[in-house]
């Protein structure tokens, strides 16, 4: 009876040690696991007044895309993800939109920047061209970009292709994009998907 008790005690002790080891490994793994948005930045491209109803270059579905972008922006702010706003100005007045000093060139209220968020000014479709975007991302050690913006086939396209060329992982919230029409938008989406960008909905990103 005494021998049985000793054996039972030994088994219980070994079980407790094994259980403690499992807990320790689990806790270490949890603490070592990267956050779901680690090394990610949310980049909003050219969501400006001229692309909305009444603007000088109104796009199809800009209102809906803008609302979706606003919701996604709120989510990323809450998640602590760095937000970068890119704003375009045309130096060629003959283009008729995004002219310096005009209300049309302002960032739309649906994604209006708040204090502490980076705002970059560009003059070319590619958001990396002659801007500090690359430097900003490097300083924050960003490896993954979530993109939102207008137009799908121009500035979003150019920025995405350049980001992929620079070896960033790129996710595009498709329902936060707008273009002159749906066929143009679809062609851009197909091209960027084939190039390596991941197309998702803003809803799926917020459920990630």
C-alpha positions as a printed NumPy array, in Angstrom:
array([[  0.   ,   0.   ,   0.   ],
       [  2.905,   2.285,   0.866],
       [  4.607,   1.407,  -2.454],
       [  1.443,   2.187,  -4.4  ],
       [  1.189,   5.571,  -2.705],
       [  4.787,   6.417,  -3.634],
       [  4.181,   5.438,  -7.25 ],
       [  0.981,   7.491,  -7.355],
       [  2.786,  10.48 ,  -5.873],
       [  5.563,  10.167,  -8.456],
       [  3.044,  10.029, -11.296],
       [  1.244,  13.097,  -9.968],
       [  4.507,  15.021,  -9.628],
       [  5.607,  14.127, -13.177],
       [  2.188,  15.12 , -14.497],
       [  2.397,  18.476, -12.726],
       [  5.909,  19.111, -14.086],
       [  4.806,  18.251, -17.628],
       [  1.741,  20.491, -17.342],
       [  3.865,  23.381, -16.076],
       [  6.256,  22.927, -18.987],
       [  3.377,  23.043, -21.479],
       [  2.061,  26.246, -19.895],
       [  5.512,  27.819, -19.994],
       [  6.004,  26.975, -23.684],
       [  2.517,  28.266, -24.517],
       [  3.126,  31.55 , -22.724],
       [  6.49 ,  31.997, -24.421],
       [  4.981,  31.327, -27.837],
       [  2.186,  33.782, -27.199],
       [  4.554,  36.515, -26.099],
       [  6.95 ,  35.85 , -28.981],
       [  4.219,  35.75 , -31.624],
       [  4.104,  38.913, -33.762],
       [  1.041,  41.138, -33.667],
       [ -1.405,  40.7  , -36.527],
       [ -0.515,  44.133, -37.933],
       [  3.17 ,  44.182, -37.043],
       [  5.323,  46.047, -39.617],
       [  2.156,  47.216, -41.422],
       [  1.212,  50.73 , -42.522],
       [ -2.097,  51.961, -43.917],
       [ -1.505,  54.233, -46.914],
       [ -4.369,  56.371, -48.253],
       [ -3.772,  57.701, -51.758],
       [ -5.482,  60.809, -53.16 ],
       [ -8.886,  60.605, -51.488],
       [ -9.45 ,  64.288, -52.229],
       [-12.447,  66.529, -52.842],
       [-12.141,  66.818, -56.63 ],
       [-12.847,  63.087, -56.962],
       [-16.249,  63.406, -55.263],
       [-19.631,  64.673, -56.5  ],
       [-19.337,  68.324, -57.452],
       [-15.575,  68.089, -57.817],
       [-13.607,  68.816, -60.962],
       [-12.88 ,  65.114, -61.606],
       [-15.72 ,  63.173, -59.984],
       [-15.247,  59.4  , -60.048],
       [-17.789,  56.604, -60.1  ],
       [-18.564,  55.184, -56.629],
       [-16.276,  57.681, -54.881],
       [-18.796,  58.282, -52.074],
       [-19.118,  54.585, -51.256],
       [-15.371,  54.014, -51.539],
       [-14.708,  57.023, -49.321],
       [-17.071,  55.779, -46.615],
       [-15.422,  52.352, -46.648],
       [-12.004,  53.978, -46.45 ],
       [-13.154,  56.042, -43.477],
       [-14.307,  52.95 , -41.596],
       [-11.041,  51.172, -42.343],
       [ -9.092,  54.226, -41.216],
       [-10.946,  54.251, -37.89 ],
       [-10.165,  50.556, -37.449],
       [ -6.452,  50.972, -38.129],
       [ -6.246,  53.979, -35.827],
       [ -7.803,  51.91 , -33.051],
       [ -5.408,  49.056, -33.835],
       [ -2.383,  51.351, -33.552],
       [ -1.334,  50.886, -37.19 ],
       [  0.66 ,  53.816, -38.652],
       [ -1.404,  55.857, -41.126],
       [  0.117,  57.7  , -44.074],
       [ -1.947,  60.122, -46.177],
       [ -0.762,  60.921, -49.695],
       [ -2.16 ,  64.073, -51.318],
       [ -1.733,  65.009, -54.972],
       [ -1.359,  68.461, -56.505],
       [ -1.149,  69.09 , -60.236],
       [  1.428,  71.687, -61.212],
       [ -0.066,  71.766, -64.723],
       [ -3.133,  74.05 , -64.478],
       [ -4.503,  72.742, -67.773],
       [ -5.402,  69.448, -66.079],
       [ -8.118,  71.345, -64.219],
       [ -8.193,  69.41 , -60.926],
       [ -6.102,  69.052, -57.76 ],
       [ -4.79 ,  72.562, -58.349],
       [ -2.66 ,  74.025, -55.538],
       [ -4.594,  76.129, -53.063],
       [ -8.032,  74.904, -54.179],
       [-10.631,  73.147, -52.067],
       [-10.641,  70.323, -54.602],
       [ -7.044,  69.485, -53.725],
       [ -7.856,  69.057, -50.028],
       [ -8.127,  65.608, -48.446],
       [-11.793,  64.622, -48.137],
       [-13.347,  64.75 , -44.685],
       [-14.073,  60.989, -44.777],
       [-10.348,  60.313, -44.253],
       [ -9.218,  63.623, -42.791],
       [ -5.804,  63.338, -41.093],
       [ -5.436,  63.816, -37.351],
       [ -2.472,  65.118, -35.39 ],
       [  0.517,  62.81 , -35.562],
       [ -0.363,  61.173, -38.884],
       [  2.031,  61.567, -41.799],
       [  0.794,  63.587, -44.799],
       [  2.881,  63.542, -47.965],
       [  2.502,  65.739, -51.032],
       [  3.136,  64.254, -54.468],
       [  3.063,  65.478, -58.069],
       [  3.274,  62.134, -59.875],
       [  1.048,  59.03 , -59.946],
       [  3.696,  56.982, -58.114],
       [  3.53 ,  57.93 , -54.422],
       [  7.222,  57.047, -54.02 ],
       [  8.409,  59.404, -56.761],
       [ 10.052,  62.54 , -55.338],
       [  8.399,  62.075, -51.928],
       [  9.596,  60.868, -48.523],
       [  7.353,  57.795, -48.55 ],
       [ 10.217,  55.326, -48.858],
       [ 12.161,  57.008, -46.057],
       [  9.112,  57.145, -43.764],
       [  8.401,  53.444, -44.275],
       [ 12.027,  52.507, -43.739],
       [ 12.23 ,  54.439, -40.466],
       [  9.157,  52.598, -39.182],
       [ 10.509,  49.247, -40.419],
       [  7.37 ,  48.679, -42.488],
       [  7.239,  45.541, -44.636],
       [  3.524,  45.358, -45.435],
       [  1.338,  48.062, -46.978],
       [ -2.443,  48.172, -46.907],
       [ -3.524,  50.545, -49.663],
       [ -6.683,  52.558, -50.2  ],
       [ -7.279,  55.342, -52.669],
       [ -8.265,  56.842, -55.993],
       [ -7.869,  56.363, -58.969],
       [ -7.512,  52.57 , -59.224],
       [ -5.892,  52.66 , -62.652],
       [ -3.585,  55.639, -62.149],
       [ -2.107,  56.565, -58.753],
       [ -3.136,  53.395, -56.906],
       [ -1.772,  51.32 , -59.774],
       [  1.53 ,  53.199, -60.02 ],
       [  2.089,  53.137, -56.265],
       [  1.255,  49.439, -55.985],
       [  3.604,  48.415, -58.782],
       [  6.426,  50.45 , -57.273],
       [  5.798,  49.   , -53.808],
       [  5.896,  45.464, -55.203],
       [  9.097,  46.319, -57.059],
       [ 10.576,  47.452, -53.746],
       [  9.608,  44.07 , -52.239],
       [  6.803,  45.282, -49.957],
       [  3.894,  42.939, -49.351],
       [  0.829,  44.796, -50.642],
       [ -2.791,  44.33 , -49.639],
       [ -5.415,  46.474, -51.351],
       [ -8.834,  47.17 , -49.864],
       [-10.689,  46.972, -53.154],
       [-13.951,  48.464, -51.926],
       [-12.104,  51.626, -50.863],
       [-10.998,  52.361, -54.439],
       [-12.722,  54.358, -57.18 ],
       [-12.12 ,  55.05 , -60.862],
       [-13.85 ,  56.807, -63.767],
       [-15.955,  53.686, -64.379],
       [-16.215,  50.063, -63.287],
       [-14.575,  48.547, -66.368],
       [-11.501,  50.706, -65.819],
       [-11.48 ,  49.785, -62.138],
       [-11.806,  46.061, -62.868],
       [ -8.966,  46.127, -65.401],
       [ -6.696,  47.8  , -62.842],
       [ -7.666,  45.339, -60.109],
       [ -6.967,  42.373, -62.387],
       [ -3.575,  43.765, -63.37 ],
       [ -2.514,  44.457, -59.793],
       [ -3.693,  41.051, -58.602],
       [ -1.597,  39.363, -61.279],
       [  1.359,  41.54 , -60.295],
       [  1.23 ,  40.172, -56.744],
       [ -1.039,  42.489, -54.74 ],
       [ -3.633,  40.826, -52.531],
       [ -7.169,  42.11 , -53.143],
       [ -9.541,  42.003, -50.177],
       [-12.558,  43.864, -48.842],
       [-12.31 ,  46.395, -46.046],
       [-14.717,  44.235, -44.025],
       [-12.441,  41.208, -44.223],
       [ -9.487,  43.304, -43.083],
       [-11.406,  44.52 , -40.044],
       [-12.312,  40.926, -39.16 ],
       [ -8.727,  39.713, -39.513]])
